[in-house]
Amino acid sequence: MKIKFVIMLIFCSICSFAVETNVVDNTSEYGWELLRDPFSPVGYVPPNKKVVPTLSNDLSNDQVSWPKLDVTAITKDSDGLYIMFLKGHGMAEKGSIISVKKDGYSFEYEITEITEKGFKYKKRTFKALN
């Protein structure tokens, strides 16, 4: 009985040295642990992250894509002046300054004229949001 036990002990110790363990390196080149989204499909590897360009105030008005003002209505008030309603901004009248944020920039418009047929505006300034 003791001989069987000794033989089994020697056999198990020899087998334990022969077992090769697979160690998965789950760290990036910076030493941070890579996390997997628990809702992504099995085997999915996310694409490389895009580089976000730095925003600059050194651009001219022609180099920046100014967003359009989304007017929902133009009406005449009790004084006979026209006012307009902008989606997401509320009411605007002649001389109002409208600020719109889009794509990391803040754009300012000045309403110069409102008529029953439409409105005119002047592009004032834009700046990068940081």
N, C-alpha and C positions, 0 to 999 in steps of 0.2 A: 504494500500500500504506500509506504514511504517512497519507494523507488518510482512508482507512477507519479506521485506528487512532484518529486524532484525533476523528473523528465518533463512533465508538463510545465513546470516553472521555467526550466531552461528553454523549452520550445517557445513559450510565450515571450520571454525576454528577447530571444533572437528575432522573433517576428516583429516585435515592437520597434526594433532598430531598423528593420527593413521597410517599414511603412513610410512612404513619402507623403508628407502633407502638402497640399496646394494652398499657398498663402496668396490672397488677392490683395494687391496694393490699391487701396481705395483713397489715395491722396493724390492731389495734383502736384504740379511742379513747384507750387508755392507752399506746399505743406498743408493746405486746407483740405478738409474732408469733402469729397464729392458727394452731393446728395442727389437722390433720385426722386423725381416727382411720383408720389404714390398712385396717381391716377393715369400715368402714362402706360401705354401697352408694354407687355413683356418684350424685351429685346429692343425697345426703341432707344435710339441714341440721339439726343438733341443736337441740332446743328450748332456750329460755332456762333457765339454771340456777335452781333454786329457792333462795329465801332461807332459810337455816337459822336458826330462832329461837334466841335466846340462852336458855340454861338458867338457872333461878333457884332459889335455896333459899328464897325468900320465899313459896312456895306452901303451902297447908294440905294435910293428908292427903286431904281430899275432892276437891281440885282435881287430884290426880295419880292416874293409873291404875296401881294397884299390880299387879304380875304375880302370877299364881297359882303356888303351889308345886306342882311336879310330883312327886307321891309314887308310887314304883314298888311299894313293899311296906311292910307293918307286921307286925312279928313280936315275939314275947316272948323275951327273953334268959334266961340261966340264973338270974338273980336274980329273975325274975318281973316285971321291968319291961318295958314295951313300948318298942321302938325302931322308927324308920322310915327308909326309904332314899329319898333324893331324887335324881331324875335330874339329873346334872351336879354334885351336891354331896356325895354319899356318905351316910354314916349320921348320924342326928340323934336325940337323946334329949330328955327333958324338961329344959328350961332351956337348950338349945342356941340359939345365935344364928346365924341363916342370913343370908347376904348374897347378894343377887341383883342383877346389873347388866342394865339394859334401857333403851333409848331415851335414853341419855346420863345416866341416874340410877343411883345405887346405893341399893338398898332393904335394910333390915334387919328381920328378923322374929325374934321370940323364941317358941320352942315352949313353951307353957304346960301342955299335957296331951296324952298319947297313950293311946288305948284301942284295943281290938280293933275298934271300929266306926269310928274316925277319929282326928282330932287337932284341937287348938285352938291358935291362935297369937295373938300380939299384935304389931301393927305398931309398930315402935320408931321408926326415923328413916329419912329419905331425904335424899340430897344430890346435887347436880349434879356430874358428873365433868368436870373441866377438864384 
